[in-house]
Amino acid sequence: MEGELDIYRQQGFATPLGLGQAPAVLVIDFVHGFTDPAHFGGGNIGEAIGRTVELLALARARGWPVAHTRVVYADDGSDGGAFAMKVPALLTLTETSPLSQIVPEVAPVKGETVFRKRHASAFFGTDLGAWLSFRRIDTLLVAGCTTSGCVRASVIDASANNMRPVVVTDCVGDRAIGPHEANLFDMGQKYADLMSLEELRRAVTGNAPA
């Protein structure tokens, strides 16, 4: 790994973005279907949900805007496209399906917005970009699943919208650890800063580690 890091360093990757002045939190697809290995879940997603409870407590205490996403398709699958063709089981995530409901641990509270999406990125086909722009958000703190899929796609689009993406590393999860770790590495080199929840907490409160 050190040799691989040397390649990226020599080519000028991984320059820190830093935290801006106006953060928001994006919690991606923490729904029942992604906690169950029999459907779309498994791996370290459960642990990431537990840590996101703490991230949300921090965000709510500091008054940061919070957005959540769910994957939602029409009951008859008529709005499915190439993504659902590749993974047909996604069409089971309908508005009323238990699998598509946000888990109670991280359920939205009053004032938090839920965006419904049909593709990997939380930006594609939704009003998320406009919602963030209206609030003059410059830093997007990202939690959710999966690291290699919807998290990654949303981080790339946040970067494309000239926000500073920060992946809160212990608040994202994947059904398999290999893709989780590989995509954290790649996002950290190209698109985002990587911070644990504790690192984020220290950064915004000014508390140094003991």
N, C-alpha and C positions, 0 to 999 in steps of 0.2 A: 504493500500500500504506500509506503514512503516513496518508492520509486515512481509510482503513479502520481502522487502529489507533486513530486518534483517537476513532472511534465507540465502540470497545470500552473505551478508557480512560475516556471520559466516563460510560459506563454501569457502571463498576466491575468489569470483568472482569480476569482475569489476575493476581489476587492470588497471590503465591508461597505454596506450601504448605510448602516446606522439607523437609529430610530428617528423619525421625524417629529413633528410637533402635534400631529393630529392622528392618533391611531384608532383603528376599529378592529373588531374581532370577527372573523368568518369561521363558522363551525359547519363543516361539510359532511352531510349525509350520515350523521350519527342516528340511524334509524334501526329498528328492530332487525330488519333483514341483514344488516351488517354486523350484528352481534352473534349471529347463529352460523356455525360452519356448515350446516345443512343447506344454507341459502347462499349468502354472499360474504359471510363473515369468517371469524376465526383469528388466528395469529395473535397479535398484540392489540387488537382493536378494543377489547374490553378494558385493558389497562389505560389506553389512551382516553377512553371516556372518563375513567376515574380522575385522571389528571385534569381533564377539561372542566370538570366541576370546579376545580380550584382556579383555573384560568377565568372562568365566567365570574366567579366571586370577585376576583381582582378587577376585571373589566367593569362590573356593575358598581363596585365601590368607587371607582375612579371616573365613572360617568362616560365610559367609552361606548360608542355605538356598537351594537352586536347584530349580526345577520346569521341566519341558519339556512341550510338548503335541504331539500328532499328531492329524490328522483320520483317523478309522478307522470304516468302515462294514462291515456284515456282507457276507460274500461274495455273498449273493443280493440285496443291496440292500434287504432287508425292513425295515430300521430307517431308511430314508431318509424325509425329510419335505419341507417346503416349501423349505428351503435347497437340498437336492439336486434338487428339481423345477426350481428356478430355474437351477441349474448342474449338469446331470445328470452331467457328467464327474467330479464329486466322488465318485461311487459307485465309481470305480476305486481309491480310496484305502482298500483293505482291509488287514487285519492283516498279511498276508504280501506285499502288493504292494511291489515295489522303490520305487515312487513315494512310499510312505507311511513310508519308513524315514528316521530322522534322519541328516543328513549327518555323516560321520565327524569333520569339523573341530570340531563342537560336541556330539559324542555324550555322553550322560550318563555320569558316573562313579559309583562306589559311593556310595550315600547320597542320590543325586538321584532325584527322582520324575518319572515320565512319566504324564501324564493324557491319556486318549483322549477325543476330543470329536467331535460330529457337527454342531455349530453354530459360529457365528463366535466367540462369547465363550468364553474358557477356563473361565469360571465355570458356564456353563449346562449342566446335566446332568452335572456332574463333582463330585468332592469337593475341588476346589481351595480353595473358601472355608473349609471345615472344616480343611483341612491348614494354611492360613495362620493361622487363628484359634488352633489348638492351639499354634502356635509364637509366638503373640502378635506377629505381624508388623504393623508400622504403616506401612511404606513398601515399595511394590512397584516394583522397577526392571524396566522392560519392554523386551525385545528381541524381534525376530521379524518375521513377515510375515503378511498384508500390512498396511501402515500404515493403509490406508483401510478394511480389512475386519476381520480377526480381532484386530489390535492395537487398533484403535479400540474395538471392541465390548468387549474385555477391560478396557481402561482405564476405560470408562464403568462397567462392573460393579465394578471395584475401587473407584472413587469411591463408588458406591452402597453398597458394603460398608464405607465410612468408613475406607478406607486412603488413603495419599498415593501416587497413581500418579506415577512419574517415567519419562517416555519417554526412553530413551537414544537420541538422535536419529540417530547414525551407526550404531546397531545395529538399526535397523528399516529395512525396505525394501518397495518395491512394484513391481509389473510396469510401472507408468507413473509418471513423475515428477510430473506435474500433481496427481493424487490424493494422492500421497505428501506433497507440500508443502502442499496445501490442508488435509489432515487433521492434519498436525503443527500448523499455525497454529490450527486450530479446537480441537484438544485442549489446546493451550497456553493458550488463552483461557478455556476452560470447565471442564476436568476434571483437568489434569495439569500438572506442571512439565516443562519440556523442558531436558535437559542433554546435552551431548556426553559421550563417554566421558572425555575429558580433563578436562572440568569436574567430572564426578563423581569422578574420581580425586583431583583437587585438594581437593574438598570433604571427602572422607573421610580424606585423609592430612594435611590441613592445609598442603599445599604451595602457595604462591602461584606464579603464572606468572612465568617468568624475564623 
